[in-house]
């Protein structure tokens, strides 16, 4: 890239303005700041007239104003696109239980206690009759034979209470509500057994529905081959993007070794297919006509592949990107340039602004951009003398460049760094490409019963080899560094530093060397300041984890204890939800307490916690019902959890407490009842369903 001629790369300047607008629109919507939109509309109209005026004036010294106005208009466009999309999803559902007509639009996903479907709500029954009602929701059905019979395309009458997705309110936790909104899902509900009835079945006749049926046929074909579960699930993820059958063990193996991107059908796999098509069609020649024919064939086959894999959003994004690459090559433009990459991102965000927040979208484009910018410099750093050494170093340089561009995002989202990512790259890049190519041949040969078993055994052998190699890498010492915490500000500064280093490599000017060093020092200082600021304090936390009612006692020495309110508490579920926050605080692994114990300054005895002068009583059974005390027990907090069936008045006959904490494990009826009682008795209370409650000592 020539920094002196940025006018040659228009989309490199247009895309950031649009992307920042989409980001701000998302921020505006979730902070409920829509009230300022009329003001931005007025400002946009004023700027539009200025834009037209600066263009018509045709004066050279107004060129900067024209560029600024174009950037602002794109910023406004991105903001409006994102806000309007999210507002269409933001549906207000009727209160209480209602009768709806719903069509199941996805295949079932089995959870621990339920089956999950996405569904389109089409009608609602009300006092005035049946009315049209449009919403995309997630429905959960209890595990059992009736729900097991449900299929994609079934039309149901359901009686349930639909509600908007709500964030759990735990610090640093995954914002599931925002995630669902960005996917276009406006509500969710658990449909109890006996509260639904199948009234029909209608297959999706759309183009996307036909694509999903093709993918389902491929999955059934894989299943008929009798492969081991891990083999089948990895091949399904690699070739058609179906990840629901991946076991937790195989996910963890790929995550630790830095190969998780292989399990997500996206840019890497489409790149393999694109490279294969370029190689196969190379003999068509380089005339203008043959270039156009080659480009048309490649684009058609890429979209055919996307169709057979179900037209998932990640595949569509990658196919759009490589289609633009193929088009640029066909018309003899700079194929692998930042302008082409930025153009792909620009049009994707223009069509679907919510894609900007997809982690795979961000990782894919950062990886490709880093390859375009840094891979040539890394490859030229070493000059192997042998052909094998040259090819090996090319593979290493590609891995380093891709990792360089994605490491800030990986650390930010996953808090993990894979130490042996280069070694994993030697395994997954060649093997995954061979698996993909041989799987395509396997599917094409499926009508020939004498031929496809050979390719099935090849695919199986390659997949098992890759799995075993990654399991071996996983067991190497210090295979991954976990618990890393970085901040969004650090991610931005990291990418600014990479840009300055790139300028230094390109121009060899001292000013870029100095600014790069200043940026690195600034990054280190900011990290140190944030780390000091976020050191843990002596505190007590109650988390909104319904399956694990517990009290978390946190010490300033980074030690902590989780006191479970029941023997059945799912501490693994809490660990998954809160691990990111614990990494943020740099806590050691919390010690789980389920029995009486004394560890100064902490003790737990007979459902009472004593910590730094605070006394918390855990109320999870009925031992205190119908009891009275001449001298009430002094407590700072009463923590009421699932299992207690009594009233607040009965507890106040035994305890003199400052505040009552209502856990999210309580039924909605009991929570509402206890809230009403606390209000009438003038007792301070807090409900964990509204978010984490933390007490600083």
N, C-alpha and C positions, 0 to 999 in steps of 0.2 A: 504494500500500500504506500502511495506517495502522499505524505502529509502536506506537501505544498499544493496539492490539487484535489482538495476535498470536494470540489464541485463535480468531480467525476463520480462521486459516490452519494447521490442525492438521498437515497433511502437510509443511509447511515446517519443523516441529519434529521430525517422525518420521523423515523421510528421512535427515538427517545422521547420526543414531544408527545406522541400518541400514547406511549407506554406510561409516561408520568401522569398523563390525564386519566388513564384507566385506573392507575393506582390511587390517585386522589379521589376519583369517583367512588371507588370501593371504600376508602377511608371515610368519605363523607356519608355514605349510606349507613355504615355500621356505627357511626357516631351520631346518627340521627341529625345531621346538619343540612337536611334538604331545604330548609327555609332560606338559605342563601342562594339557591338556584335562580330565582327571578333576577337577582342582582347580576349574577354571572351572565344571564341571557342578555341583559341590557349592555353590559360591557362587551360581550361578544359581537353584538350588532354594531356598536361604535367602532370596534377594531376591524370589522368586516369592511365598513366604509373607508377606513383609513387604508386598508389593504388594497382596495380597488383604486383609491386615489394615488397611492404610491406606485401602483403598476401603470396607471394611465399617464402619470407625469413623465415616465421614461427618463428620469434623471439619475445619473450614475451614483451620485452621493446619497440617494435614497435606497440603495440596494440593501443596506443592512437593516433598514426599517421593514422592507418587504420580507426579509427572512425572519425577523422577529415576529411579525404579524402572522406569517404562515405557521410558525411554531406555536403561537398562542391559539390559533384556530384549531390546530390539531390537538392541542392540550384540551381545549373545550370539547371537541368532538369525542375524544376518548373518555372524558369525564361523563358526558351525556350518555354515551353508549353503555357504559358500565352501570350507571345509576338507573337507567331505564330498564336494563336487563334484570337487575336485582329487584326493582319495584314490581315487575311482573310476577316474580316469584313470591313476593311478600304478601301472602294471602291471609285474610282474617277468617278463621273458621268459626262456625256457630258454637256457642257454649254447650256443654253437656254432651250426652250421647245422642247421636243422630244416625239415620239410615242413609247409606250412600250406595250408589252403583259404581263398582270399580272393575277395571280390566287389568289383570296382571301382565306386566310388560317385561319381566325379566325371568330368568331361570332361578330356582330357589337357591339360597345360600344358607347352609346349615350353621347355626350358631350353637352356643352351649345349651341354651334352653329354648330355642325357637328357630323357625324358618323365616328368612327375610326375603321379601319381594319388593320390587318397585312397582308402582301401580298408577294408572291414570284414573282419577275420579271424574266421572262424566255427568252424574245426576245426584240430586239430594232430595230426600223426601221432607216436606214441611207441612204445616197445618193447612196451607193454601194449595197443596198438591205437590206433584213432582216438578222440580225445577232443574234446568241445566246448571251444572257446577263444574268448573274446570280447575284441576290442580294435579300436580305430580307429587306423589307421596311415597313414603316407605311404610310397609305394613309388616308386622311381626305376628306370626301364628305359633301357638304352643306346639312343642314336639309331640307327635302322636300320629296315629294312622289317618285320621281325617285330614290333617294338614299335609301329610306326606303325599296325599293323592292330588294336591293342587299342582297345576301346570301353568307354564307361560301361555297366555292367551285366554285363560279362564275368565269369565265375567261373573262377578259375585255381587250379592247383596250383603252388605256388612252393617252391623250396628255397633258403632264405636265412637269414641271421642277423639277427634283429630285435633292436633295442636301443632303450633309452629315449633321447629327444632329450637332447643334452648341450650346455651352454653352452660357447662357444669360450674363454671366460676372458679375452678381451681387454678392457682397461679402457674403460669408457664405450661399449662396443659394444652393439648390439641383442641382447637376451637371447632368442634364437630358441627355446630350450628352454622357457622360461616362456611364451612366446607360444603355442607348440603345446599346452602343457598347458591353457592357458586356453581353447583351441578344442576341447578334448576329445580331442586326438590324443596317444596314449600311446607311440608308437614310430615308427621309420622304418628303411628299409633300401634298399640298392641291389641289385636283382635282376639278376645277370649273365645274358648271353645264353645260351640253352639251359637255363636253370634255371627255366623256367616252361612251363606247358601249359594251354591253354584247354580246359575240360571242360564248359562250358555257358554259357548267357546268360540272365539274369533281369532284366527291367526292374523298377525300383522302383515298386511298386503303391501306395505311400503317397500321401497328399495332397501332401507336399512333392515327391515324385518327379514327380507330374503337373504341378506348378507349374514344375519345371525343364524338363520337355518342352515346355511352352507357351513358355517363354523361348527354348528352342533353336529352335522354329519361327519365332519373331519374328526371331532372329538370322539364320537361313537366308533369310528374306524380305529382310532388309536386304542380305545378300550378293548376292542375285539382282538387285538394282537397279543394280549396276555402279558404285557410288560409288568415289571415291578412298579409299585405305586410312585416311588420317587422318579423313576425313569419316565413314566408316562406324564407325570405332572410337569417335569422340566421341559420335555419335548412340547407339551401343550402350551407352556408359557413362551417358549422360544419361537414357535412357529405360528400360533394363532392368538397369542396374548391372553390365554385363559390361565389365571393365577390362583383361582379359588381352591384348587386341590393341592397346592404346595403345602407340605408339612412345615411346622414351626422349626423343626431341626434343619431342614434343607434351606429355609430362608435365613436362619442364623448362620449357617455355613457360608453361604454366598455373601452375606453382609460382612462377616468378619474378614473374609478374604478380599473384599472390595470388588466383588463380581455381581452385586445385586442388579446392576444395570442390564445384565444379560437376561435376567428373568422378566424384564419389562419390554415387551415388543415395541420398539420405537426406532430412533435414528440409526443405532448400530446395525440392526438387522436389515432395515431398508437400505442402508449403505452397502451391506454385503450383496444384496440382490441387485442394486444399481451397478456395483462393480462387476458382477457376473454378467449382466446384460451388456455393459460396455465391452467386455472381453469377447462375448459371443458375437456381437454385431460389428466388431472391428473391421471385418473383411468387406463390409459394404462399400468402403471407399470414403473419400473425404470431399467429394463434390458437394455443391450447395444442395442439390436435390437429395443426395444420399444422406447428408447431415439432417435434413428435415425428416426424411423417412425414418432414420435411426431414432431421432428424437420422438417422433410420433409413436413408434413401436415401444420404446422404453417407457414413455408416459402411460401408454395404454396398459402395458403389463404391470406397471407399478400400481395402478388403480385397480386392476383385476386382482392383484394380490391383496390389496386393502379390502376389497369386497369379500374375498374368501376367508379373511380373518375377522370379519364381523364389523368392519368400519368403525373400530374404536377410535376415540379422539386422538390418542397418542400416535396411532398408525396414520391417521389422516394428516396430522401435523407433519410427520416425517415425509409422507408421500408428497405433500404440497412442496416441501423444501426441495426434495430431490427432483420433482417435476420442473421446478424453476431452474435447477442446475442443468437438467437435460435440455430445457428450452434455450437457456443461455448458450449452451454448447452447440445447439442446432443452428443458431443464428450467429455463431462465431463471436460471442461476447466472452468476457472474462468469466469463466464458469465458476470457479471456486473463489469468489471474492466476497468481501464483507458487504458489498452492495447487494449481491444476490441473496445472501443470508438475511440481511436487514429487510429486503423486499419481501422475503418469505414470512418473516416475523410480522412485518407491517400488515400484510393482507390477512394473516391469520387472526391477529388481534382485532382488525377491522371487522371481520366476520363474527368472531367469538371472543369478546373481550375477556371473558372469564378464564380463557386459556393462559393468560399472563401469570396467574397465580398457581398454575399447575407445576409441581416440583419437577416432573419429568420434562416439561417444556423448558423450564429454566436451565436444567442440567444439560439438556440436549444442545441448546443454542450456545451456552457458555463453552461446552466441550468443542463444538465445531468452530466457534470463533477463536478459541485458543489454538486449535490445530492450524487454522489458517494463518494466525499471527506468529505463534512461537515455534511451531514444529520445524520450519526451515532453519531457524537459528540454532535450535538444539541439534538438529541433524548435522549441521556444518561444524559443530563444536568438536567432533571426533571423526577421523577419517580411517576407517578400517581398511586393511590391506587385502583382505580376502573377500570373496563373494558372500560366503556364509556370514562372516563378520559384518558385512555391509547390510545384509538383510536383517540380521539380529539387531543391529543398532537402529535401523529404521523402525522396527517394532518397538524398541525401547523408547525412542524419541516420540513416537505417537502416544505411548502410554503416559510418558512424563508430561507432554503438552496437554493432553486431555485432563490429566489429574490437576495440573496447574490451574486450569480454567474453572474446575468444578470444586476444588477443595474447600474454598470458603463456604459455598452452599452446603456441601456435605457435612462440614463441621457444624454449621448453623442449624440444619434441620435434624441431623442424626447424632450429633455429639460423638462421632466415632471416626478414627483415622486408621485405615488398613495399612499396616507396615509393609506387607509383601504384595502391594498392588502391582508392581512390575512383574513379579513371578506369576501372579494370578493372570496377568495379561498374556503371558506366554502360553498359558493353558487355555483361557476362555476365548481369545480372539480367533486362533486357528480352528479350535474344536467346535465352537459355536457356529462358525461359518460353514464348516463341513456338515454339521448336524442340520443346518438350515437347507443347504443345497441337497443333501441326501433325502431330507424329509419331503422336499418338493418332488423329487423323483419318485419317492415312495407313494405319495398321493396320486401322482400321474399314472403310476403302474398298478394302482389298486384294482382296476378291472381285470387284470391278468393274474389269475390265481397262482400260476406257476412262477411268476416273476417277482411279485411284491414281497414274499417272505425273505428273499435275499437282501433287499434294501431295508426291510424291517430289522433284520439282525445287524446290519451295518449301523443304522441309527441307534439301536439299543446299545451296541458296543461302544460307540463314540460317546453317548450320553453317560453311560456308567463310568467310562474312563475319566470324563470331565468331573463327575461327581466325586469319584475316589481321589482324584488329584487335588481337588479343592478341600476335601476332608483332611488330606495329609497336610496341606498348607495351613489349615485351621489349627492343627495341633502343634505347629511350630511355636517356639517361645516368643512371647510378646507379639502374637499375630495381629492384635488390634489394640489401640489405645482408646479406652472408653472414658466417659465422663467429662469430655472436653466441652467447655461452654464458651461460646463467643457471642458477641452482640451484633445487632443489625448495623450499627455504626462502624464496627470493625470490618464487616463484610464490604461496605461501601469504600472504606479507606484502603482495604486490600486490593480492590479492583482499580482504584485510582493509582495505587503503587505499581500494579502490573502495567497500567497504561504509561506511566512515566518510565518504567524500565524498557518498555517497547520503544518509546521515543529515543531513549539512550542507545539502544541497539541499532536503531535505524539511522540516527544522525551523528552519534558519537560526540555530542556536545556536552560541555562541562555543566551547563545549567541543569540538564536533565539528571546528571549524576548527583548533583547537590540536592535537587528537589526529591529524588528517589530516596536518598538517605534521610532527609528530613521527614518524609512520609513514613518510612520504616520506624524511625525513632518515635514519631507521633503515635503510630499504631501500638508500639510497645508501652508507651506512657498511658494511653487511653485504656489499654487492657489492664494495666496495673491499678489505675484509679478505680475502674469499675469493679475489679476483683476485691479491692480493699473496701469499697462501698457496700458490696453484697456479702460480706462475711456474715455468717449466721449469728444471731443473738439468742439469749435464753428466751424461749417462747414455747407456747402450746398451740397446736394446730388441730382443727377439726376439718377433714376433707369431705367433699361431696363425692364419695364413692359408695354407692348404694350397697354393693356386695360385700363391703368391708367396713362396718362401723368400727371406728378406732380413734384413739387419741394419740397424737404424735408429740412427744416431749423432746424439744430440740435444745441442745447445749451450744454455748458459744465456742466450745472446743471441738466442734464439728461432730460430736457424738450425739446419738439420738435413740429414742426408744418408741416403738409402736405398741401401744397397749390395746389389744383386740377386745371388743365388747362381747364376743362369742367365740366358741371353739370352731365354729363353721365359717368364720370370717375369711374371705378370699384375699389373702395378703399378696398373692401374685398379681391379682387384678389391680390392687392399689399400687404395687411397684410399677406396673406398666403405665399407669396413668400419671403417677407422680415422680417417676424417675428423672424426668427432664428438670423439674423444679429442684429436686435434691442435687442434681448436677450443678444447677445454678448456684445453690448455696454451698457447694463443695462439701457436702456431708459425706461422712463415711457410711457404709451400708448400715441402715437402721437395724437395731436389735429388736426382734419381734417377741413380745411378752404376752403369754396367755395364762400364766400361773402366778401365784403370790411370790414376790421377790423384793429384796431390799438392796439397792445399789446407790449409795449416796452420790449425788443429792436427790435421788429418785427412789420412790418405793411404791409398790402396788400390793394392796392387801384387802381382800373381801370386797372387791369392786370399787375400792377407793384409791385414788392416785394422789400422792403428795409430791409436789415438785416445786422447789424454790419458794416455799411458803404458800403455795396455792393448793387447794383441796378440791378435787373433782370427783363427784360420785357418778358412777356408770349405772344407769337404770335400764336393765335389759331383761328383767324377769319380774315376777309379781311378789317377791319376798317382802316388799314394804307395804303391800295393800292391807288395809284394815288395821294397820299398826298405829299406835300413838306413843308419844314420849313426853315425859314430864319436862325434860330438858331437851329441846330440839338439837339435832346434830348440826353443827356449823359447817357449811360448805360454801365455796365460792361459785361453783358451777354444778348444775345437775344435767347430765348428758343422757337424754332419753332416746333409746334405740328400739329397734324391732324386738318384740318379746314382752314389752310392758303393756298390759291391758287396762290399767287403772286410769284414774283421773289425776289432774294436777292437785286438786284439793287434798287427796289422800297423801300425796308426797309432802305437801306443806304441813301436814299434821306431824311429820317426822323430821323435816329438814327446815333449817333457816338458811336460805340460799340467796345469793346476789343476782344470779341470772340463770335462766334455763336455756339449754341448747337442744334443739330438735334435729335429730339425724334424718338424713334423706332415706334411710331404710324403712322409716315409718310409712304406713299407707297414707294416701292423700286425705282420706276422711279423718284419720287420727291427727295428722298435722293441722288440719283446719280446726278440729275440735280443740286441740291444745292451744292454738293461737288465740281462739276466742276466749278460752278460760284464762289465759295469761293476761289478756287485755282487761277482762272483767275484774281480775284480782289485782291489777296494777303491778304485775310481776314482769320485769324486763326479760325478753327472750330474743333468740336469734334462730332462724331456720337455715340449716345447711344446704337445703335445696336451692337457695339463692346464691350459693357460692361458699368457698372456703372461709372459715372464721379463725383468725389467728389472734392470740393474746401475747403481747410482749411483756416480759417480766422485768 
